[in-house]
Amino acid sequence: MSFLKRGFTSIIKRKSRNIILFVILFVITNLVLSGFSIKSASKESAKLARQKLGATVTYEYDMQKAMEASRSESDSSTDGGKRTMPTSEPVSIETAESIADSEYVQGYNFVNSTVVNSDTITPVEETTTDESSDSDNAPADMPGGSTKEQGSGKQMISADFTLKGVLNSDSDEDFYNGTSEITDGRALSDDDVDSNYILVEEELAYDNNLSVGSKVTLVSSDETVSTEFEVIGIYKTSDTSTSSQPGRQMMNAMSPYNKIYTSYKAAESLKGESSTGDDTIDSAVYYLNDPENIDAFKAEAVKKGVDEDTYKLDANDDEYQQMIQPIENVASVSDKVVIIVAVAGIVVLTLVVVLFTKERTYEIGVLLSLGESKFKLLLQFFSELLIIGVVAFGISIFSGNVIAQKMADSLLANEATVTETSKTVPSNGPGGQGRGQFGGQGGPSTSNVETIDTIDVNVTANDLAKLAGLGVVIIFLSTALTSVSIMRYKPKDILTSRD
């Protein structure tokens, strides 16, 4: 009689024993399949999140590194001199364009920002709780105030408007995330780089009777440059950030209603004497096709000439990380479930099989005395467990999907709650330093990002294949460990030791 036939016969005759083995294998297959399915679903959800959000990398002067270097130099100085604030270096457009020529980049924007005044329009005035303060008290690195050298000191210059220069206004943070939208006219495009066009906020337009086609003269804060612009678009903003700070001095240029958009070249020219020319910008923002390509893009940019000692490539992937954090935690838990269940399954199954195998000691002795090889006996025990495992595997295909979905929903709900509780205020998005004044944001920010709180779990062919492979390994190891104690005896010893 072949070992397969003996195996089938043993399964039929020992129903109670095999029902217990079936229950154990059924639990193992369902839990392992759930772990594999949740892992696969997590990867798919993360992939969809990456495709939805993309990724932003900002190329700009590394002011933090420069300040740390200045502080270190001052601390090590023996002359007791005061620490000087570093001056930010402009970004070369040539290098920025070279970096943009990449398979990882699906779009980019150039940013220049400054503050200006005007001879033809007045700023929108916002009511503040401190009417006695004047915008002249603004620090030089904040909107509404800038400085110019005069002798050995500095003279404060006030400014009424923020002028933000971009390559394409649709790619600017506020327009990208819906904070601002065009209500009349059109947006700034790549074709407007060499034109003196502006976008004004509708409150500013209303107060100054501006419409599409109106002419506006803007003057640099140091009063060295004056340029006439044409309004090509009017936008509306929902930004009320500066109005929500009671007790703080409101400077005109800080008001979102006094923010004017133009081309990055025009903004550079209105920096007056601090301008470094048309071939430089404050920062460049790159929109990648996948957050997973951030490291590869950075490495490629460094090869193209980015000086990491002076500039930084700031990856704005906070949105992606915030969104997928719960799903990554669930995937991590599912990995642990598979490992724990696999190890526990081997241990439990081995102990149960050892218990049942001891009842078959005499059967083993008889078969060995009849000339059956120990290897075929091992194959018989393996085939018995494998047949039971196949039945459990088949049923788990239907039950595993339901169990996996329930587990995933429960785990994700818990992780989403933990993530929401521990969520901190996100950092600002990318933007230029403004080279002594200030910079605007160049790309999408990380505010108001919803985490993934649902997951659709489906058992895939790949999950079933991995379950089948792991199941065979578990059964084989359990059988092998069980057989060690029995196979070491000789047929005569087994038969004579029978009670």
Secondary structure, 3 states (H helix, E strand, C coil): CCHHHHHHHHHHHCHHHHHHHHHHHHHHHHHHHHHHHHHHHHHHHHHHHHHHHCEEEEEEECHHHHHHHHHHHHHHCCCCCCCCCCCCCCEEHHHHHHHHCCCCEEEEEEEEEEEEEECCCCCCCCCCCCCCCCHHHCCCCCCCEEEEEECCEEEEEECCEEEEEECCHHHCHHHHCCCEEEEEECCCCHHHCCCCEEEEEHHHHHHCCCCCCCEEEEEECCCCCEEEEEEEEEEEECCCCHHHCCCCCCCHHHCHHHEEEEEHHHHHHCCHHHCCCCCEECEEEEEECCHHHHHHHHHHHHHCCCCCCCEEEEEECHHHHHHHHHHHHHHHHHHHHHHHHHHHHHHHHHHHHHHHHHCCHHHHHHHHHCCCCHHHHHHHHHHHHHHHHHHHHHHHHHHHHHHHHHHHHHHHHHHHHHHHHHCCCCCCCCECCCCCCCCCECCCCCCCCCCCCCCCCCCCHHHHHHHHHHHHHHHHHHHHHHHHHHHCCCHHHHHHCCC
